[in-house]
């Protein structure tokens, strides 16, 4: 007679998987992917080390899922900013501010998502989410061109330039050697770096200073 998994067992397995994911997220937020050791994750989750591989095929699969969860949270914030009232330029400014400020307030996780050397499977996720950001910015740029607040241009190329500019401008401040100072500076919502990123990106899109 074939084994049939009960609903109670499915719920128990789902809860264990979720607990492992949450503990992994905690480890990454505290020290990046490089410091998220399977033994530590298992200890926090209250499971045996081998149990983790019953829910995730490999450490890389586990890390890829955490990357997706963490990055989707940031994308959702950008989506919310781009959905606020105002011109395309105003909405883009809010989205850029949201992205930069959240990164500076959570430098360890932001570094892990933006620049930390990672396994190929996680790097694939990083490239996919960079494209997701570019798609959002591209749509806003196209709307700005229609509104007349953004000059006619190749919206796709401009959007990828925005993503690259934001990521590159944050690499230094988010690096592990700068995390402590970055966290202190991020208590001020008018952080000069945030203002510089916004000004540079908007000037690049419009050709004018704001």
C-alpha positions, 0 to 999 in steps of 0.5 A, a space after each residue: 500500500 502506497 504511503 500517503 502523506 497526511 495533512 498534519 504531516 504536510 503542515 508540519 513539514 511546511 512549518 519546519 521549512 519556513 522556520 529554516 528559511 526564517 533562520 537563514 534570513 536572520 543569519 544573512 541579515 546579521 553577517 551575509 551569505 558567507 557567514 550563514 553556516 548550515 550548522 548555525 541555521 540548524 541550531 537556530 531552527 532547532 533541527 538537525 543539520 541533515 534535516 535542512 536537506 530534506 527541505 532544500 536540495 542544497 545550501 545553494 538552493 536554500 540561499 537562492 530562496 532567501 535571496 528571492 524573498 529578501 529581494 522581492 521585499 525591496 522590489 515591492 517597496 519600489 513598486 509602492 513608490 512608483 504607484 504614488 501620485 505625481 509625475 513620473 519624475 516625482 515617482 522615480 525620485 521616491 522610488 530611488 529614495 526608497 531603494 537607497 534609504 532602505 539599503 543604507 538602513 540595512 547595510 548587511 542585507 543590502 550588501 548581500 543582495 547587491 554585491 557580495 560574492 555568491 554561488 552561481 545559483 544565487 547570482 542567477 537570481 541577482 541578475 533576474 532581479 536586476 532585470 525586474 528593477 529595470 523593467 519597473 524603471 523602464 515603465 516609469 520612464 516611458 510614462 515620463 516620456 508620454 507626459 513630457 517630463 522626460 525627454 525622448 530616449 531609449 527607455 530600456 537602456 536608460 533603465 538599466 543605466 539607472 539600476 547600474 548607477 544605484 548599485 555601483 554608488 552603494 557598493 562602497 558604503 555598504 561594504 563590510 568595512 563600512 557597515 558601522 559608519 553606514 548604519 550611523 549615517 543612515 539615521 538621517 533621512 537626508 543622507 547626502 549620498 541618497 540625495 546625490 544618487 537621486 540628483 545624478 539619476 534624475 539629471 541623467 534622465 532629464 538633462 536638467 538639475 533638480 
